[in-house]
């Protein structure tokens, strides 16, 4: 505990002043040292740890050395994350430390994922996840409790209750004296203990770990503790009563432990002074070494955003063709992945027993069992966050989000979690997972079930985004995503689920990239994806009847974008119409048009034109929908002015 205390004291010093060695916000765990020390004394060396952003103590106890952590806080190349993490987002799965998280409460779903992997692999490991009392108001953490309870996951939830929700007293927010009692509402074990007593923490965690290893599910441990300093390094604590500071100083664990040792006659003041002197000298040496280290090479700033894999991969199975609908092709891809890779998990809302509301996973639970294909609570943050944790552990989760609109309640798990893992760990780990959802407009669908969100996620470095437009691509792109080292989002089109076609099954798995020319032409190219591919082909046929030779390029993957295919089409045609179902303003078509203008302007015979849905919300009425969405006739009307230039 004293090592953590001295470490944090020096961090606080280094983060202040006019020219600090540690820049940015730093959240220190002074007063809470007993919790990581006691907790990890009760766990095995291979049990997993997920921490709050106030997690330096957890990182040190998990096995990250003081040199590695201090160098990281000082943003040096030798830091555990090479200066990419800083104070609040340290991550080292190789040391069983699955990370701090600067998103309040976000560690809960990730911990469910590491526990899910342990459960599936029957490893006997448990995961402990810490968070503050303020996080008990977060929806993602609530979802983690529900998810862990439903699956009886081996997770120990530790609430470090220091009485402050950042700058607000928790007593003004939570109308309950003991937050640990909230466990009753989830049907899990719960206890409130003295978090300033490392022995009490150790014993409570040991009991929770025993329950978890026996298959009795999660436990919530509320550790009543104190915060010696402010919420962050530059917090002047103008809001905090002096009485609260005095109470914290009176209860803090290091002084309490010293008093207990002295009272029991186990050591003398001189012994404690020797220990403190040695620790202080050790931390001083760590600081000196860290400050002397070089910073990271700026040339590496864009390294490790994406992983790499072979251009194609051979997978067992004899190639053959079948006539399948798009939804049947997706089902076959899921079945093939479950068959070929025992680490594949398929889950989501109604995915298991019922086989999904559209039938994408029908009969898979019967064939592969409820451990690998299963239903989840209606909890998108828990679904996606757990997939991140499981993927870091080496599992291959394929999760379904029923409607793309539902992604919006769980963007954190995608944008702040999945997309960051590879970059933060400098390529040592990744979140290789597949997120399936469906989107677009069909008759009767309302504004909360019709949005096209591909541009939103294609904007995020670290994610890959694909939109299949044929049964073959529904099969091939899903398998490509399942074998890719990075998180892949597949936006399927509900309107195309019953479209049938010839699908080549088994054989080599293609990479998760590449556009396809759906129709050759030399007068104009329609660049499109998803539902608009068939509309573009119909428009090209109609334009052919008028004597125009029109090509159709299906981008398929928006990230990574096939710039070579775009360049080839632009050079061949000189005229470009970009079409998508999403509303036009700030849609992905704008990015395509901008790149063409910037990089291929010399080959253009006319300015690039875009066509998308009108900039409005989507109504349920089919008649109103038809007035807003592009169709073959609208594409023809948009193309003719370009062709007549």
N, C-alpha and C positions, 0 to 999 in steps of 0.2 A: 504493500500500500504506500509506503514511504517513497519507493522508487517512482511510482506513478505520480505522487504528489510533487516530488522534486522536478520531475520531467515537465509537468504542467506549469509549475512556477516559472521555469526557465522559458517555456513556450510563451507564457504571458509577457515576460520581459522582452523577448525577442520580437514580439508583435506590436510593440508600442514605440513611441518616439517618432522623430521626423524622418528617419531612414531605417525602418524596421527590416530585419532579416526575413521575417515572416510577414507577408503582405496578405491583406484580405481579412475576412471574418474568421475567427477561431472560437470554437465552443469547447470549453474546458470542463473537466469532470472533477474539479476540486471538491471534496466532500462526499464523493460517490465511489471512492476507490474500493470500498469493501465489497461492492456488488460483483464486479468482474473477477476479483481475487477469490471470493468465496464460491462463486458459481463455477468457475473453471477448475477449482480444486475438487469439485464433485463429479466432473465429467471425464470421459475418456479422451485420449489424445487425438482421436480421429472424429470426434463429434464436431458438428458444424456450429459456427458462430455468425450471427448477423447482428449488427449494432445500430444504435441510434447515432446521429451525427455528433453527439457528445461522446465519441467512442474511442479516444486514444487509449484509455485504460484497457478496454476490451482488446484492442489491437495488440498491445504489449503482452497481455496475458495469453493471447492466442498463439504467440510465437514470433511475431514480427519484432525484430530487434530494435532497441532504442536508436541505434545508428540509422537503420533503414527508415524508421518513422520520422526522426528528426530531419533527416535529409529530405524526406518528402515534404514535410511542413515548410522547409526552407526552399522548396522547389528546385532541388538539385537532381542531376541525372541519376545519381546513386540511390535516390529515394525508391521506396518499394514500388511506386508507380511512375517513376521517372519524372516527377513534377506534374503529372497530369491530374492528380487527385486533389492535392492540397490537404487541408485540415479535415473537411467534413465528408470526404468521399473515398477514403482509403479502402482498397480492396486487394485481398491476397488469398484467393481460393487455395493456392498451393500450400498455404499455412493454415488451412481450414477456416480462414477468416473471409467470409463471403461479403464482407463490406459494411462500412458505415453507409448511411443514406441521408443525404441532405434534404430529401423529400419526407416530411413528417409522416410517420406511420407506414411508409412504403416498404419497410423491411419485412413486415408481417407476411404478405403474400409470397415474397421470395423465400422466406423461411419455410413456408408450406411446400414450396417446390423442392427444396433440398430434402425435406422430410419425405415427400412423395417419392423421390428417387431412392431414399433409404428403404422405404416400405416396399417399393417394387423390387428392389434388389435384395431384400431380406438381409441387409447388412448389420442390423442391430444398432445403427447410429441414431443419435437424436440431434435435433437442432435447437439451439437456444437463440432467442431473438430479444433484444432489448429496445425499449422505447420510453419516452417520457410520459408524464401524466397528461400533458397537453395532447399527445397523440391519441389518447383514449377517445377523443372526439372525432377522429378521422374515419371516414367511410371505408377506406382500404383496409384499415386494421380490423374494423368490424367484420368485413368480408373474410379476412384471414381467420378470425375466430370461428365464423360459421363454416368455412371450408374445412378447417382442421378438425372441427367437431364432427362434421359429416363423414369425413374419411378416416377418423380416428388416427390422425397423423401423430408421429412422435415429435411434437414441438413443445418447447417450454417457452411460454411468453413471460417476459420479465418487464414489469412496469417500474421504472426508476422514478418514483414519485417524490420529487424534491419540493413540491408545493407550488411550483411556478409553471404556468403555461406561457413560456417565453417571458413577457413582461407583465402578465396578468395573473393574479393569485388563482390557483385552480379552484379554490373554495368558492369563487364567484361564478364559476362555470359549471362544475359538477355538483349536483344537489344530492350527493351521497358521500358519507364520511370515508368509507372504505371502497376504493375502486376495485379491489379484488373481489368484491361481492358481485360484480357484473358477470363473473364466470357462471353464476347460477342461470342467467338468461340464455347462455349458450349450451348448457348441459355439460360443462367441463369442470374439472376440479379447480379450486381456487383457494388462495391463502394470502393473508396480509402479514408481513413480518417486519422486523427491525432491519432495514437495509444498511444501517451503520455497524452492524455486527456481522463480520465475515463468517463466523461459525454458524449463525442462524441462516445466513444465505446458503452456505454449503449444505447444510442439512436439508433445507427446503428443496434445493435443486436436486440433491441426491434422491430424495423421495419422488420428485417429479420424473426424474430420469428412469427410475426403476419402473414407475407406472408406464411410461412411454415404451420402454423396451419390452414390457410384457404385452403390449398391444392395447393398453387401456386408454390411449389417446393423450390429448394435450392437457397442460396445466397452465393456469395464470397465476403468477406470483407477483404480488404488489410489494415492492420494497420501499418502505418509508425511509427517506433519506434527506439530505440537505444539499444546498448549493452554496458553496462558500463565496463564490465570486459572481459576477454578472452573467447575463444570458450569453454574452459574447465578449470578446477581448476589449472592446471599446465602449462597453456599457457602463455608464456612470451611475446607474442604479438610483436615479433620482426618485423613482417610484417606490422604492423598497424601504419599509420602516426599519429603523435602527434595531428595534426589538427582534426583528426577524433575523438580521445579521448576527446578533448576539446569540440567539437560540441555535443558529447553525454552527457557530463556533463552539458552543457548549456541547453539541451532540456529535460533532464530526468524528469519523471513524479512526483516524490515525491517533489523535490524542486519547480517545477512549481505549484503543488497544494498548497504548503505552501504559495508561493508568491501570488497566486490568493486569498486564504483565507484572508491573511493579507491585500491585496489591497482592498478587499470588506468590510473590517472591521468586519469580522465574528469571528475573534479570535485575540489574541495577541501573541507576541513571547513567553511570559511566558506560555501561554496555550499550545503552540506547544512543548515547552521544557518539560512540565509535561507529555504530551502524549509520547514523545520520551523516556523519562526516564522510564516511566511505561512499555513501550513495551520492552525496552532493558532489564529491570529487569525480565520481564516475560520470554523472550527468554533465558536469562542466567539460569533461573530456569529450563527451559525445557532441556537445555544442561546438566545441573548438574544431573537431574533425569535420562536422557538417558544414560549417561556414566556409571552411577551406576547400570544399569540393566544387568542381565546376558545374555550371548549369547545363541544362539539356541543349542539344544541338538544334537550333531553329529549323534546320533542314529536315528534321524528323517530325515536324509538327503535324503533317498530314499522313504519317505512317499509321498502319493498323486500323484503318477505318473499316476495311473489309478483309475477309480472309481469302484464301485461294483454294481451288480444287482443280482436278484434271478437267479437260474440255468435255470429255464423256467418261462415263463409268459403266463397266459391264456388271450386269446383275443377272443372277441365275434365272432361267426361265426361257422357254422356247417362244420366239416371236410368232404371233398369229394375229389375225384380224377378226373383229366382231362388229356388228352393228349395235351401237349403244347410244342412249341419250346422254346428254351432258352430265346429268346427275348420276346415271349408272357408271359413267366413266370415272367420276370422282370416287364413287364407291369402290371401283376396282383398284384405283390407285391407292386408296387407304388399305385395302385388303393386301395388296402386294407389298406395301411398306411394312405392315404388321407381320407378314410372313417372312420377309427377307431380313428384318432387323428386330431382334428381341428387345431392343431398347426403345422402340417406338411406342408411344402412348397416344391414344386418341380420346379426347374428352371435351366436354362442354355441356351446355344446358340441353337436356333431353337427347343427348348424343348416344347414350348407352342403350338402355332398355327399349326405348321407342325408336331408336335409329335416326334421330334428327327429324325436325319438322318437315324437311324436304326429302328425307330418305337417304341422305348422303352416307350415313353410317349404318344403314339397315342390315341387321343380322350379324354385324361384326362382333358384338358382345357375345352372342351365342357361340361364335367360332373361336374367339380369342380370350374370353373370360372378362369378368368385371374388374380385374386388376389393371388390365391394359386398355379397355374400352369402357368408359364409365360416365355417369351423369354427375353434374356438379350443382351446387346451389346456384340460384340466379344472382351471380356475383362476378361481373366481368373483370373487376380489378384483381380478384383472387384467381380467376382463371388465367389471365394473362401474366400476372405477377408470379404465380406458381410455375408457369411454363418457363419463365426466365430462370428461376432457381433450379428447376429440374434440368434445363439445358446446360447450365454451367456445370452441373454434376455429370454431364455426358449422356443424359437421356435425350431422346428425339421426340419431343412432344409435338403433336399436331392438334391444335385447339380450334374449336369452332366458336365464333361469335355470331349469334343467330342473325342479326341484322347489322349492317355496317354502321347505322346510326347509333347502335349501342356501344361502338368503340369510343364514342365521345365521353362516356362516363369513366373510361379507363385508359385515357391517353398516356397517363404517367407511366404505366407499365411498359408501354411500347417506346415512347419517346425518351423518357428519362432513365429507363432501366435497360431494356433489351438493346437499344441502339448504342449504349455506352460501354458495354462489357469489354468488347475486343479492344477498343481504343484505350480504355483505362488500364487494362492489364498488358498493354503493349503486345497484343496478339497471342498471349499465352493461353487465354481462355476466350470463349465466345458464347453467344446465346443462340445456338443453332436450333431454331424452332420455326414452326409454320403456323401462321394465323390465317385461318380460312373465314371468310365472311361473304355475304352476298349483298348486292346493292342495285340501285336503279329503280326505274318507275315501271309499275304494272297497273292495270286498271283497278281502281279502288284503293290503291296505296296512298297513305297520307304523307304529310310533310315530315313526319318522324320515321317513315319507313321507305323513303325514296331517294335520299341524298346520294350523290356520287362523290366520294371523299378521297379519290386517288391522289389528287394534287396535294392534299394536306400531308400525307405520309411520304409521298415521293420527295418532298422538300427536306426530309430528315436524313442527314448523313448516317450511315450505319445500317439502314433498312433497305431491303429490296422489295420492290412492288411490281406485281404482275396482274394482268387482266386477261384470262383466257376467253376466246371468242368462239371456239369450236369444241366439240366433244374430244377430239384428239388433243388439243391444247389443255383442256381440263385435266386430262389424264397425265400428259407429259410434263406440264408445268408444275403440277402438284408433286410429282415424283422428283423433279429437278429441285424444287424447294426443300423437300425432305432430305435431300443429300447435300444441300448447300451448307457451308459453315456459318452463315449469317442468318439473322432473323428475317424471314420472308413473309410478306403480307400478300395474300391472294384475294383479289376482289372478283368474285364470281357474279355473273349476271342472272338474277332470278328469272328474267324473261327468257333466258336461253336454256333453262334447265331441261326442258322437254324436247329441245332440238336434237335430232338424231343424225348420226354420221358414222362412217367407218373409222374404227379406232384400232391402231396397231398396238398390241399389248406386249409387255415384257421387252426384252432387248436392252440396248444401251440406254442409260439415263443421260439426258442432255443437260448442259449447264443451265443455270438460271439466268439466262440472258438471250438476247437476239430477237430481232424483228423478222417478219415473214412477208414476202411479196405475195399477196392474194390474187393479184391480177397485173399483168404486164401492160405497159402503155408508154407513149412518148410525148403526148400533148400536155398532160397534166397529171399530177399525182395527188390522190387523196390520202392523207396520213391520218390514221385513226386507230381505235382500239375498242375492245369490249363490244357492247351492243351495237355500236355504229358500224362495225365491219360489214355486217350483212346489208345494212342500209346503204353503205358506200358502194358495195358490189352491185346492188340494184340500180343505184344512180349511174354507175359507170356503164352498165348495160344500156340504160336509157340514153346516155350521152353517145354511146357507140352507134345507136340508131340514127343519131343526128350527124354522124361522121367524125366524131371525136374519139381519139384513142387515149383512154384514161386508165392510169395505173392505180392500184390500191395497195398501200403499205400498212400492214397491221403491226404496230409497235410491240404488242404483247407485254414486254417488260418496260415500264417507264423508268425504273431505276434498278439496274444500270440501263442507261439509254443507248440504243444501238445507233450511234452517230454515223458509223460507216454506211449502214443501210439507208439512213436518211440522206447522206451526201450522195450516194449512188443514185437514188431516186430523183433528187433535185437536179443533179447534173444531166440526167437523162431527159427530164421533162421541162425544167425551167419555170414551171408554174406549179404552185402548191396551194392546196386547200386543206386546212387542219380541222378535223371534225371530232367532237366528243359529246357525249350525253350530258355531262356536267354543265352547269351554267357557265356562260362564256367568260365573264369577267374574272380574271386571275385564275382561270382554269389551267390545266397543264398544257393546253394548246398554246398559251402565251409563251411558255418556256420553249416549246418546240419552234415557234415562229421566231422568237428572239435569237435562238441559236442559228437558225438558217440565215437570218438577216446579217448576223455578225460574222459568220464563218463562210457562208456560201453566197453572199450577195452578188458576186460577179457572175454567177450562173443563173440568176433570176431574170426572167423575161417580163415579170410583173410582180408587184408586191405580194407577199404572203397574205392569204386571207384566212380568217378563222370562222368557224360556225359551231355554236354550242347552244344549249338550252337558254331560253330567255332568263334574264336576271330577276328571278322571283322565287317564291316558295312553290313547292309542288302540291297541287290540289289533288283530292281523291277522285274527282269527276273525270272520267275518260275523255269527255269532250273538252274540258279545260286543259287536261294534260296534252292532248293533241295540238292545242294551240301554242304550246310552249316548247315542245321537244323537236329536235331535228328529225327529219325522215328523208326518204329517197328524193321526194320532190323538192324539199328544201335544199338538199345538197346539189341537185341539178341547177336550181335557181342561183345558188351561190357560185357554182362552177362556171356558168355561162359567161359572166362578165370577164373572168380570167381568160377563158378560151378565145374570146373575141377581141382581146387587147391587140 
